Amino acid sequence: MERLKIPITALSMLKNILGVECKGFENKRIAVNNIKKKNIMLRLYFENNKSSSDLNSNNIFEADSLPIPGRKEYSCLGEVVEEFVSNWDHIMYTIDRIIKKNTLLYQEHSDTDHSDMDSHCDDFYAFDWGDGYTVYIYKYRVEMGIIVSLTKEFVLEDGGDDMTIGLIHPDNADEFQLAFFTRPFLECFSDSTKYGEDLFFSILSCNGYISKCSGEVRWLFSEGLAFGYKYCKFYVFNRFTDQIKYQGEELTDDMKKELDNRLWNTEW
């Protein structure tokens, strides 16, 4: 895997969805002002090789419940967004406690010597939270930081394919963006790259160039090109190809024009 230009901090920054209004929200404004940056940015440094000792040793998930329980089906994507955002702070706070409780485990593994870039990113845990939620925790050894990502798999009432909501952060976006991915997209991605959803949502989603035209969206990232469309302030991706890949180009105005030309004037 090529060396990727990625942020080491956890997936964060939901400010882009503050105050959004669209179909499915029943004319309500999603208020996520209570999501605190300190609970989302779970960058953890290990000091004195000591783990937190003030946590209960019992299973932290026992008797745990989400602020908004998941549903079997949803009538629209807006309902999924509202639930996902409302549950975010609670899940991240709990994961923060788990990470601090297991500090020594991460420290011991980070001290291991590794000669190639692939071994610098490890999937330590994938927590199946229930109600479709999955939390991926990656240890990034180079700077001793931890990457945390959250996804939710769900089904719409119209009988369509399963979908997954998560966060992406292209290089030309100021903040993380909420995005939906259809099951055919994720299956095609895995078949083409041999990478799973854990690596996709934790590492590979944090790079690239996103371009929008007449309601359509194309996101070029390190492993290929995602095709989709705009839904309110969010993106829905339903097709993938590895015929072109993002090479970490410097995104000057001229380079953006060149990339736009490749993405929109090529028959894929």
ROTOR-426802 format. One record per residue: residue in three letters; x, y, z of N, C-alpha, C in turn. Coordinates in steps of 0.1 Angstrom, whole numbers, padded with zeros to 4 digits, always signed. Layout:
BEGIN
AlaXYZXYZXYZ;...
END
This chain:
BEGIN
Met+0008-0012+0000+0000+0000+0000+0009+0012+0000;Glu+0006+0022-0008+0014+0034-0009+0013+0042+0004;Arg+0023+0050+0006+0023+0059+0018+0012+0070+0015;Leu+0003+0071+0025-0009+0079+0023-0007+0092+0031;Lys-0012+0103+0025-0012+0116+0033-0025+0116+0040;Ile-0025+0113+0053-0037+0112+0061-0035+0120+0074;Pro-0047+0125+0080-0046+0130+0093-0045+0119+0103;Ile-0038+0121+0114-0037+0110+0124-0048+0110+0134;Thr-0055+0122+0135-0066+0123+0145-0078+0114+0141;Ala-0087+0112+0150-0099+0104+0147-0108+0112+0138;Leu-0117+0105+0132-0127+0111+0123-0135+0121+0131;Ser-0137+0132+0126-0143+0143+0134-0150+0153+0126;Met-0152+0165+0132-0157+0177+0125-0170+0175+0118;Leu-0181+0175+0125-0194+0174+0119-0201+0188+0117;Lys-0193+0198+0118-0198+0211+0117-0205+0214+0103;Asn-0201+0206+0093-0207+0208+0080-0222+0205+0080;Ile-0227+0197+0090-0241+0194+0089-0249+0202+0099;Leu-0243+0212+0105-0251+0220+0114-0262+0228+0107;Gly-0274+0227+0112-0285+0235+0106-0290+0231+0093;Val-0287+0218+0089-0292+0214+0076-0307+0211+0076;Glu-0313+0214+0065-0328+0211+0064-0330+0204+0050;Cys-0337+0193+0050-0340+0186+0038-0351+0176+0040;Lys-0355+0170+0030-0366+0160+0031-0362+0149+0040;Gly-0371+0145+0049-0369+0134+0058-0366+0139+0072;Phe-0363+0152+0074-0361+0158+0087-0373+0165+0092;Glu-0385+0164+0085-0397+0170+0090-0395+0184+0094;Asn-0388+0192+0085-0385+0206+0087-0379+0209+0100;Lys-0372+0200+0106-0365+0202+0118-0350+0205+0115;Arg-0344+0213+0123-0329+0215+0121-0322+0206+0131;Ile-0312+0199+0125-0304+0190+0133-0295+0198+0142;Ala-0296+0197+0155-0287+0204+0164-0276+0195+0169;Val-0264+0197+0165-0253+0189+0170-0243+0198+0177;Asn-0247+0209+0182-0239+0218+0189-0233+0212+0202;Asn-0240+0202+0207-0235+0195+0219-0224+0185+0217;Ile-0220+0183+0204-0209+0174+0201-0196+0181+0204;Lys-0189+0177+0214-0177+0184+0218-0165+0179+0210;Lys-0157+0188+0206-0145+0184+0198-0136+0175+0206;Lys-0135+0177+0219-0126+0168+0227-0131+0154+0228;Asn-0144+0152+0226-0149+0138+0226-0148+0132+0212;Ile-0146+0140+0202-0145+0134+0188-0130+0132+0184;Met-0122+0141+0188-0108+0141+0185-0101+0131+0195;Leu-0101+0119+0192-0096+0109+0202-0081+0106+0200;Arg-0073+0116+0197-0059+0114+0196-0054+0111+0210;Leu-0047+0100+0211-0043+0096+0224-0027+0094+0224;Tyr-0021+0101+0234-0007+0099+0235-0004+0091+0248;Phe+0006+0083+0248+0009+0075+0260+0019+0081+0268;Glu+0016+0084+0281+0025+0090+0290+0029+0081+0301;Asn+0042+0079+0303+0047+0071+0314+0043+0056+0313;Asn+0038+0052+0301+0034+0038+0300+0023+0033+0310;Lys+0015+0043+0315+0005+0039+0325-0009+0040+0319;Ser-0017+0030+0322-0031+0030+0317-0040+0036+0328;Ser-0052+0040+0324-0061+0045+0333-0066+0034+0343;Ser-0067+0038+0355-0071+0027+0365-0084+0030+0372;Asp-0091+0041+0367-0103+0045+0374-0116+0040+0367;Leu-0114+0030+0358-0125+0025+0350-0130+0012+0356;Asn-0143+0010+0355-0148-0003+0360-0143-0014+0351;Ser-0139-0025+0356-0133-0036+0348-0144-0044+0341;Asn-0157-0042+0344-0168-0049+0338-0169-0045+0323;Asn-0176-0053+0316-0178-0050+0302-0185-0037+0300;Ile-0179-0028+0293-0184-0014+0292-0197-0014+0284;Phe-0200-0024+0276-0212-0024+0268-0224-0030+0275;Glu-0222-0036+0287-0233-0042+0294-0243-0031+0298;Ala-0256-0034+0295-0267-0025+0298-0265-0011+0292;Asp-0257-0010+0281-0255+0002+0274-0266+0004+0264;Ser-0271+0016+0262-0281+0019+0252-0278+0032+0245;Leu-0283+0033+0233-0280+0045+0225-0291+0056+0228;Pro-0288+0068+0227-0298+0079+0229-0310+0077+0220;Ile-0307+0073+0207-0318+0071+0198-0315+0056+0193;Pro-0323+0047+0197-0322+0033+0192-0323+0032+0177;Gly-0316+0022+0171-0318+0020+0157-0331+0013+0153;Arg-0334+0015+0140-0347+0009+0135-0343-0003+0126;Lys-0353-0011+0123-0352-0021+0114-0351-0016+0099;Glu-0359-0006+0096-0358+0001+0083-0361+0016+0085;Tyr-0357+0023+0075-0358+0038+0075-0366+0042+0062;Ser-0373+0053+0064-0381+0058+0052-0373+0066+0043;Cys-0362+0072+0048-0354+0081+0040-0340+0082+0046;Leu-0331+0088+0039-0317+0089+0044-0316+0100+0055;Gly-0325+0109+0054-0325+0120+0065-0327+0114+0079;Glu-0336+0104+0080-0338+0098+0093-0325+0091+0098;Val-0317+0085+0089-0305+0079+0093-0295+0089+0098;Val-0294+0100+0091-0285+0111+0094-0288+0116+0108;Glu-0301+0119+0111-0305+0124+0124-0301+0115+0135;Glu-0303+0102+0133-0300+0092+0143-0285+0091+0145;Phe-0277+0090+0134-0263+0089+0134-0256+0100+0142;Val-0260+0112+0139-0255+0124+0146-0258+0125+0160;Ser-0271+0121+0163-0275+0121+0177-0268+0111+0186;Asn-0264+0100+0180-0257+0089+0188-0242+0091+0188;Trp-0237+0100+0180-0222+0101+0178-0215+0104+0192;Asp-0219+0114+0199-0212+0118+0211-0212+0107+0221;His-0223+0100+0223-0224+0089+0233-0214+0078+0229;Ile-0214+0074+0217-0205+0063+0213-0190+0067+0214;Met-0187+0079+0209-0173+0083+0210-0168+0084+0225;Tyr-0177+0089+0233-0173+0090+0247-0170+0076+0253;Thr-0178+0066+0250-0176+0053+0255-0163+0047+0249;Ile-0161+0049+0236-0148+0044+0230-0136+0051+0236;Asp-0137+0063+0239-0126+0070+0246-0122+0063+0259;Arg-0132+0059+0266-0130+0052+0279-0123+0039+0277;Ile-0127+0032+0266-0122+0019+0263-0107+0020+0259;Ile-0104+0030+0251-0090+0032+0247-0081+0035+0258;Lys-0086+0044+0267-0077+0048+0279-0076+0036+0288;Lys-0086+0027+0289-0085+0016+0297-0074+0006+0292;Asn-0072+0006+0279-0063-0004+0273-0050+0003+0268;Thr-0046+0013+0274-0034+0021+0270-0022+0012+0269;Leu-0020+0003+0278-0008-0005+0278-0007-0015+0266;Leu-0019-0019+0262-0020-0028+0250-0015-0021+0238;Tyr-0020-0009+0236-0016-0001+0224-0001+0002+0225;Gln+0004+0006+0237+0018+0010+0239+0027-0002+0235;Glu+0024-0014+0240+0033-0025+0238+0034-0028+0223;His+0022-0027+0216+0022-0030+0202+0030-0019+0194;Ser+0029-0007+0198+0035+0004+0191+0050+0003+0192;Asp+0055-0003+0202+0070-0004+0204+0076-0014+0195;Thr+0068-0023+0188+0073-0033+0179+0080-0026+0167;Asp+0091-0032+0163+0098-0026+0151+0092-0031+0138;His+0090-0022+0129+0084-0025+0116+0091-0018+0105;Ser+0094-0025+0094+0102-0020+0084+0094-0015+0072;Asp+0081-0018+0071+0074-0013+0059+0061-0006+0064;Met+0056+0003+0055+0045+0012+0058+0032+0004+0062;Asp+0030-0007+0055+0018-0015+0057+0016-0018+0072;Ser+0027-0022+0079+0026-0026+0092+0025-0015+0102;His+0025-0003+0098+0023+0009+0107+0009+0011+0110;Cys-0001+0005+0103-0015+0007+0106-0021-0006+0109;Asp-0026-0008+0121-0032-0020+0125-0046-0019+0130;Asp-0055-0028+0126-0068-0028+0131-0069-0036+0144;Phe-0070-0029+0155-0070-0035+0168-0083-0041+0171;Tyr-0093-0033+0169-0107-0037+0173-0117-0032+0163;Ala-0127-0040+0161-0139-0036+0154-0151-0039+0163;Phe-0156-0029+0169-0167-0031+0179-0181-0031+0172;Asp-0188-0043+0173-0201-0043+0168-0210-0038+0179;Trp-0215-0026+0177-0222-0019+0188-0237-0024+0188;Gly-0242-0030+0177-0256-0033+0176-0263-0022+0169;Asp-0275-0024+0165-0283-0015+0157-0276-0010+0145;Gly-0267-0018+0139-0260-0015+0127-0248-0007+0128;Tyr-0244-0003+0140-0232+0005+0143-0220-0003+0144;Thr-0209+0001+0138-0196-0005+0140-0186+0006+0143;Val-0177+0004+0152-0166+0013+0156-0153+0006+0152;Tyr-0145+0013+0144-0132+0007+0140-0121+0016+0147;Ile-0112+0009+0154-0101+0015+0161-0088+0011+0155;Tyr-0080+0020+0149-0067+0017+0143-0057+0024+0152;Lys-0046+0017+0154-0034+0022+0160-0024+0026+0149;Tyr-0020+0039+0148-0011+0044+0139+0003+0046+0146;Arg+0012+0037+0144+0024+0036+0152+0033+0048+0150;Val+0034+0053+0138+0044+0063+0135+0044+0075+0145;Glu+0032+0080+0148+0031+0091+0157+0023+0087+0170;Met+0022+0074+0172+0015+0069+0184+0002+0075+0186;Gly-0006+0077+0175-0019+0082+0176-0029+0071+0173;Ile-0042+0073+0176-0052+0063+0174-0063+0070+0165;Ile-0067+0062+0155-0078+0066+0146-0091+0059+0149;Val-0101+0066+0151-0114+0060+0154-0124+0064+0144;Ser-0131+0054+0138-0142+0057+0128-0154+0050+0132;Leu-0165+0056+0128-0179+0051+0132-0187+0050+0119;Thr-0193+0038+0117-0202+0036+0106-0216+0030+0111;Lys-0226+0031+0102-0238+0024+0105-0244+0018+0092;Glu-0247+0005+0093-0253-0002+0082-0268-0002+0084;Phe-0276+0000+0073-0290+0001+0074-0297-0003+0061;Val-0311-0003+0062-0319-0007+0050-0330+0003+0050;Leu-0333+0008+0037-0345+0016+0035-0357+0008+0033;Glu-0369+0014+0036-0382+0007+0035-0385+0003+0020;Asp-0379+0010+0010-0382+0007-0004-0377-0006-0009;Gly-0370-0013+0000-0365-0026-0004-0352-0026-0012;Gly-0345-0015-0011-0332-0014-0019-0321-0021-0012;Asp-0309-0019-0017-0297-0026-0011-0294-0020+0002;Asp-0287-0028+0010-0281-0023+0023-0272-0011+0020;Met-0272-0001+0029-0263+0010+0027-0255+0012+0040;Thr-0244+0019+0039-0236+0023+0051-0233+0037+0051;Ile-0235+0044+0063-0231+0058+0064-0218+0059+0072;Gly-0210+0068+0068-0197+0071+0074-0192+0084+0071;Leu-0179+0087+0073-0173+0100+0071-0162+0099+0061;Ile-0160+0109+0052-0149+0109+0043-0143+0123+0045;His-0130+0125+0041-0123+0138+0041-0114+0139+0030;Pro-0119+0143+0018-0110+0146+0006-0101+0157+0010;Asp-0090+0158+0003-0080+0168+0005-0085+0182+0002;Asn-0095+0184-0007-0100+0197-0011-0113+0200-0003;Ala-0115+0193+0008-0127+0196+0016-0121+0202+0030;Asp-0127+0212+0035-0123+0218+0047-0126+0209+0059;Glu-0137+0202+0059-0141+0194+0070-0145+0180+0065;Phe-0147+0171+0075-0152+0158+0072-0166+0159+0066;Gln-0169+0150+0057-0182+0150+0051-0190+0137+0053;Leu-0203+0138+0057-0211+0126+0058-0214+0120+0044;Ala-0212+0107+0043-0214+0100+0030-0221+0087+0032;Phe-0229+0083+0022-0236+0070+0022-0229+0062+0011;Phe-0228+0049+0013-0222+0039+0004-0231+0027+0002;Thr-0235+0024-0010-0244+0013-0012-0236+0000-0011;Arg-0243-0011-0009-0236-0024-0007-0228-0028-0020;Pro-0234-0026-0032-0227-0029-0045-0214-0021-0046;Phe-0214-0008-0041-0201+0000-0041-0191-0007-0032;Leu-0194-0010-0020-0185-0016-0011-0180-0029-0015;Glu-0188-0038-0021-0184-0051-0026-0175-0049-0038;Cys-0177-0040-0047-0169-0037-0058-0155-0032-0053;Phe-0155-0023-0044-0143-0018-0038-0134-0029-0032;Ser-0141-0038-0024-0133-0049-0018-0128-0059-0028;Asp-0136-0062-0038-0132-0071-0048-0120-0066-0056;Ser-0120-0053-0059-0109-0046-0067-0097-0044-0059;Thr-0098-0040-0047-0086-0036-0039-0081-0047-0029;Lys-0090-0056-0026-0088-0066-0015-0087-0060-0001;Tyr-0092-0048+0000-0093-0041+0013-0107-0042+0019;Gly-0109-0043+0032-0122-0043+0038-0127-0030+0042;Glu-0139-0030+0047-0145-0017+0051-0138-0011+0063;Asp-0131-0019+0071-0124-0013+0082-0113-0004+0078;Leu-0105-0008+0068-0094+0000+0063-0100+0012+0055;Phe-0111+0009+0047-0117+0020+0039-0121+0032+0048;Phe-0129+0029+0058-0135+0040+0066-0125+0046+0076;Ser-0114+0038+0079-0105+0044+0089-0093+0051+0083;Ile-0089+0047+0071-0077+0052+0066-0079+0058+0052;Leu-0084+0049+0043-0085+0053+0029-0095+0064+0026;Ser-0104+0067+0035-0115+0077+0033-0109+0091+0036;Cys-0097+0092+0040-0091+0105+0044-0081+0110+0034;Asn-0085+0110+0022-0076+0116+0011-0084+0117-0001;Gly-0078+0124-0011-0084+0124-0024-0089+0138-0028;Tyr-0097+0138-0040-0102+0150-0046-0117+0148-0049;Ile-0126+0156-0045-0140+0155-0047-0144+0166-0057;Ser-0153+0162-0067-0157+0171-0077-0172+0169-0079;Lys-0179+0181-0080-0194+0180-0081-0198+0187-0094;Cys-0208+0182-0101-0213+0188-0113-0228+0184-0115;Ser-0237+0194-0115-0251+0192-0118-0257+0181-0110;Gly-0254+0181-0097-0260+0171-0088-0252+0158-0087;Glu-0243+0155-0096-0235+0143-0095-0222+0146-0088;Val-0216+0136-0082-0204+0137-0075-0194+0126-0079;Arg-0181+0130-0080-0171+0120-0082-0159+0123-0072;Trp-0156+0112-0065-0145+0113-0055-0134+0104-0059;Leu-0122+0111-0062-0110+0103-0066-0102+0102-0054;Phe-0099+0089-0050-0090+0087-0038-0079+0077-0041;Ser-0072+0074-0031-0059+0066-0034-0061+0052-0040;Glu-0073+0047-0039-0076+0033-0045-0085+0033-0057;Gly-0090+0045-0061-0099+0045-0072-0108+0057-0073;Leu-0119+0055-0080-0129+0066-0082-0142+0062-0078;Ala-0149+0070-0070-0162+0067-0065-0172+0076-0073;Phe-0183+0070-0078-0193+0078-0085-0206+0079-0076;Gly-0212+0090-0076-0224+0092-0068-0232+0104-0071;Tyr-0240+0109-0061-0248+0121-0063-0249+0128-0050;Lys-0254+0140-0051-0255+0149-0039-0269+0146-0033;Tyr-0270+0145-0020-0283+0144-0013-0282+0154-0002;Cys-0290+0165-0003-0290+0176+0006-0275+0180+0007;Lys-0269+0180+0019-0255+0184+0020-0246+0172+0021;Phe-0251+0160+0018-0244+0147+0019-0242+0141+0005;Tyr-0234+0130+0005-0231+0123-0007-0236+0109-0006;Val-0240+0104-0018-0244+0089-0019-0235+0084-0030;Phe-0227+0074-0027-0218+0067-0037-0223+0053-0040;Asn-0225+0050-0053-0231+0037-0057-0222+0029-0067;Arg-0211+0035-0072-0203+0028-0082-0188+0031-0079;Phe-0180+0021-0083-0165+0023-0080-0157+0017-0092;Thr-0146+0023-0095-0137+0018-0105-0123+0021-0100;Asp-0114+0012-0104-0099+0014-0100-0091+0017-0112;Gln-0098+0022-0123-0091+0026-0135-0083+0038-0134;Ile-0086+0046-0124-0078+0058-0121-0077+0060-0106;Lys-0065+0065-0101-0063+0066-0087-0057+0080-0084;Tyr-0060+0084-0072-0054+0097-0067-0040+0095-0063;Gln-0031+0103-0068-0016+0102-0066-0011+0112-0056;Gly-0020+0119-0049-0015+0129-0039-0011+0141-0046;Glu-0017+0144-0058-0013+0156-0065-0015+0169-0057;Glu-0006+0179-0059-0008+0192-0053-0019+0199-0059;Leu-0029+0202-0051-0042+0207-0057-0041+0222-0060;Thr-0033+0226-0070-0033+0239-0075-0046+0241-0083;Asp-0048+0254-0087-0060+0256-0096-0059+0249-0109;Asp-0047+0249-0115-0045+0242-0127-0047+0227-0126;Met-0042+0221-0115-0044+0207-0112-0058+0203-0110;Lys-0066+0212-0103-0080+0209-0101-0087+0209-0115;Lys-0084+0218-0124-0090+0218-0137-0087+0205-0145;Glu-0074+0201-0143-0070+0189-0150-0077+0177-0145;Leu-0078+0176-0131-0086+0165-0125-0100+0165-0129;Asp-0107+0177-0129-0121+0178-0133-0122+0173-0147;Asn-0113+0176-0156-0114+0172-0170-0113+0157-0171;Arg-0104+0151-0163-0103+0136-0163-0115+0129-0158;Leu-0121+0135-0147-0132+0128-0140-0145+0129-0148;Trp-0147+0140-0155-0160+0142-0162-0160+0140-0177;Asn-0148+0140-0183-0147+0138-0197-0141+0125-0202;Thr-0141+0116-0193-0136+0102-0196-0147+0092-0195;Glu-0148+0083-0205-0158+0072-0204-0153+0061-0195;Trp-0160+0060-0184-0156+0050-0174-0165+0037-0176;
END
